[in-house]
Amino acid sequence: MGGEEFYIVGGGPAGAGAAVAASRAGFRPVVYEAHEKLAAKPCGRGIPVVGDLDFIDIPREAILNKIKSAVMYVNGEFLFELRNVFEGYIVDKGMMLEAIITSSGGEVRYRSRFDVNRGVVRKPGEGYIKISKGIFAGGHMYYSGERIGAIQWILESRRYSDSDTLEIYFDTELLGYYYVFPHGEGEVEVGVGGFEDFGRLRARLERFLRSREDLRDARRLRIEGARIAVGGLDLGYAGGLVKAGEAAGFVLPLTGEGIRPSMISGYIAARAIAENRDPLKALSESWVARAVAIQRRILEYAKSLSPGERAWLLKSLTPRAHAEIALGRMNYRVLAVELARSRGVAHLAARLLKYLSSLGRA
Ligand SMILES: Cc1cc2nc3c(=O)[nH]c(=O)nc-3n(C[C@H](O)[C@H](O)[C@H](O)COP(=O)(O)OP(=O)(O)OC[C@H]3O[C@@H](n4cnc5c(N)ncnc54)[C@H](O)[C@@H]3O)c2cc1C
């Protein structure tokens, strides 16, 4: 495939989204990836399918499991089940990213680390190449805002072979949550993310597993962890390239969901560059930037509450309000109706609605 080269650093979701946009604008995406494979960083690999990723074809063979339901608990107490309200996928992230990049006519140059101080990329055997225009999508290490830890066990458990249900357990002492993601074919991922150091998160995860009769004896395959950027947007440049994805804070701060927001931000930034528009303006005006900003506000509010108040807040919101906020859709009208229905959250509802209306309508 011909076309002028379009440079992207990082072959994660943001880099893949950027490759799609560059290719659609007639460029040939070249992705410089520090690792020897894609998706080396730990990740839950869950993607809600809510219509805003329609610019991407998620390849069927990369879908490990289709999720149809989510069950929520607060401090061990069942809250609700959302069934057939949204769909989601658990994906083989490496396979998905590679397919997206290659089907956009892009090329991944592995073991090619970009030096952000000098704006050069080192390709083994070829020396240094200067890159002055493109997308930087190097992930959370380059993010300067607040980050939390997340740690997860991948377990083998036949009991979860046919499950299409995500489980979310809020622990209001922690300000974070546990998750159980069934991967299909007998693998299940059990993790915890929140405002604590890795040692404590690990101890919590072990306690959580011991408390689960169905998981206690599951075969443990591996444990992994990484940080997640939850501090809101950090727009700007790295080594002269426009930051996108988690490096720029495109993670929903309340849920830690980063694949979808990162992909979308990569797409928006690359498209703006390809069309000679201001990429920072395009990013800051996007709906996904607004979703990140609103979730960050809600997170700040949640931080200011005691564990008991947090439990009360979580239990008061309607299931639809939970979904609307968690998925980052933040439709003003839907939220206004749902928050009015929620029991006893008038204070939050008033603050949130005031903020939403100051940002303009969804
Ligand atoms: C335990 C855990 C579970 C998670 N679960 C989920 C989930 O279920 N769903 C979800 O949506 N999100 C989840 N996330 C968040 C999600 O993984 C990230 O937000 C998302 O992958 C960010 O995409 P990105 O492309 O910006 O960065 P990354 O996915 O981090 O990709 C960055 C890429 O850039 C490469 N790179 C870095 N520096 C350089 C350099 N200097 N030169 C060249 N290449 C470089 C890296 O090797 C990497 O391949 C989870 C995170 C953690 C830690």
The ligand as an SDF file (V2000), in Angstrom:
LIG
                    3D

 53 58  0  0  0  0  0  0  0  0999 V2000
   -4.8060   -4.7720   35.5740 C   0  0  0  0  0  0  0  0  0  0  0  0
   -5.4630   -3.8890   34.5520 C   0  0  0  0  0  0  0  0  0  0  0  0
   -6.6910   -4.2680   34.0330 C   0  0  0  0  0  0  0  0  0  0  0  0
   -7.3080   -3.4520   33.0630 C   0  0  0  0  0  0  0  0  0  0  0  0
   -8.4880   -3.8770   32.5310 N   0  0  0  0  0  0  0  0  0  0  0  0
   -9.0770   -3.1520   31.5570 C   0  0  0  0  0  0  0  0  0  0  0  0
  -10.2690   -3.6200   30.9180 C   0  0  0  0  0  0  0  0  0  0  0  0
  -10.7700   -4.7070   31.2140 O   0  0  0  0  0  0  0  0  0  0  0  0
  -10.8350   -2.8360   29.9640 N   0  0  0  0  0  0  0  0  0  0  0  0
  -10.2980   -1.6310   29.5940 C   0  0  0  0  0  0  0  0  0  0  0  0
  -10.8790   -0.9500   28.7280 O   0  0  0  0  0  0  0  0  0  0  0  0
   -9.1490   -1.1780   30.1510 N   0  0  0  0  0  0  0  0  0  0  0  0
   -8.5300   -1.9090   31.1150 C   0  0  0  0  0  0  0  0  0  0  0  0
   -7.3430   -1.4730   31.6400 N   0  0  0  0  0  0  0  0  0  0  0  0
   -6.7510   -0.2240   31.1250 C   0  0  0  0  0  0  0  0  0  0  0  0
   -6.1150   -0.4620   29.7350 C   0  0  0  0  0  0  0  0  0  0  0  0
   -5.2450   -1.5790   29.8030 O   0  0  0  0  0  0  0  0  0  0  0  0
   -5.3180    0.7550   29.2490 C   0  0  0  0  0  0  0  0  0  0  0  0
   -5.9510    1.9450   29.6280 O   0  0  0  0  0  0  0  0  0  0  0  0
   -5.1470    0.7800   27.7190 C   0  0  0  0  0  0  0  0  0  0  0  0
   -4.4730   -0.3640   27.2710 O   0  0  0  0  0  0  0  0  0  0  0  0
   -4.3740    2.0360   27.3030 C   0  0  0  0  0  0  0  0  0  0  0  0
   -4.1050    2.0050   25.9350 O   0  0  0  0  0  0  0  0  0  0  0  0
   -2.8650    2.8240   25.3210 P   0  0  0  0  0  0  0  0  0  0  0  0
   -2.8020    2.4480   23.8810 O   0  0  0  0  0  0  0  0  0  0  0  0
   -2.9910    4.2510   25.6460 O   0  0  0  0  0  0  0  0  0  0  0  0
   -1.5920    2.3070   26.1070 O   0  0  0  0  0  0  0  0  0  0  0  0
   -0.9740    0.8350   26.2750 P   0  0  0  0  0  0  0  0  0  0  0  0
   -2.0150   -0.2140   26.1070 O   0  0  0  0  0  0  0  0  0  0  0  0
   -0.2060    0.8760   27.5320 O   0  0  0  0  0  0  0  0  0  0  0  0
    0.0050    0.7060   25.0340 O   0  0  0  0  0  0  0  0  0  0  0  0
    1.1910    1.4550   24.9700 C   0  0  0  0  0  0  0  0  0  0  0  0
    2.1500    0.7670   24.0170 C   0  0  0  0  0  0  0  0  0  0  0  0
    3.2600    1.6260   23.7930 O   0  0  0  0  0  0  0  0  0  0  0  0
    4.4550    0.8870   23.9080 C   0  0  0  0  0  0  0  0  0  0  0  0
    5.4980    1.8430   24.3150 N   0  0  0  0  0  0  0  0  0  0  0  0
    5.6300    2.4520   25.5220 C   0  0  0  0  0  0  0  0  0  0  0  0
    6.6550    3.2930   25.5110 N   0  0  0  0  0  0  0  0  0  0  0  0
    7.1820    3.2490   24.2590 C   0  0  0  0  0  0  0  0  0  0  0  0
    8.2650    3.9170   23.6200 C   0  0  0  0  0  0  0  0  0  0  0  0
    9.0280    4.8220   24.2800 N   0  0  0  0  0  0  0  0  0  0  0  0
    8.5360    3.6230   22.3280 N   0  0  0  0  0  0  0  0  0  0  0  0
    7.7710    2.6970   21.6440 C   0  0  0  0  0  0  0  0  0  0  0  0
    6.7310    2.0450   22.2100 N   0  0  0  0  0  0  0  0  0  0  0  0
    6.4430    2.3190   23.4940 C   0  0  0  0  0  0  0  0  0  0  0  0
    4.1460   -0.1780   24.9600 C   0  0  0  0  0  0  0  0  0  0  0  0
    5.0210   -1.2900   24.8360 O   0  0  0  0  0  0  0  0  0  0  0  0
    2.7030   -0.5270   24.5980 C   0  0  0  0  0  0  0  0  0  0  0  0
    2.6050   -1.5410   23.6270 O   0  0  0  0  0  0  0  0  0  0  0  0
   -6.6960   -2.2480   32.6230 C   0  0  0  0  0  0  0  0  0  0  0  0
   -5.4580   -1.8700   33.1570 C   0  0  0  0  0  0  0  0  0  0  0  0
   -4.8490   -2.6800   34.1130 C   0  0  0  0  0  0  0  0  0  0  0  0
   -3.5110   -2.2780   34.6520 C   0  0  0  0  0  0  0  0  0  0  0  0
  1  2  1  0
  2  3  1  0
  2 52  2  0
  3  4  2  0
  4  5  1  0
  4 50  1  0
  5  6  2  0
  6  7  1  0
  6 13  1  0
  7  8  2  0
  7  9  1  0
  9 10  1  0
 10 11  2  0
 10 12  1  0
 12 13  2  0
 13 14  1  0
 14 15  1  0
 14 50  1  0
 15 16  1  0
 16 17  1  0
 16 18  1  0
 18 19  1  0
 18 20  1  0
 20 21  1  0
 20 22  1  0
 22 23  1  0
 23 24  1  0
 24 25  2  0
 24 26  1  0
 24 27  1  0
 27 28  1  0
 28 29  2  0
 28 30  1  0
 28 31  1  0
 31 32  1  0
 32 33  1  0
 33 34  1  0
 33 48  1  0
 34 35  1  0
 35 36  1  0
 35 46  1  0
 36 37  1  0
 36 45  1  0
 37 38  2  0
 38 39  1  0
 39 40  1  0
 39 45  2  0
 40 41  1  0
 40 42  2  0
 42 43  1  0
 43 44  2  0
 44 45  1  0
 46 47  1  0
 46 48  1  0
 48 49  1  0
 50 51  2  0
 51 52  1  0
 52 53  1  0
M  END
$$$$
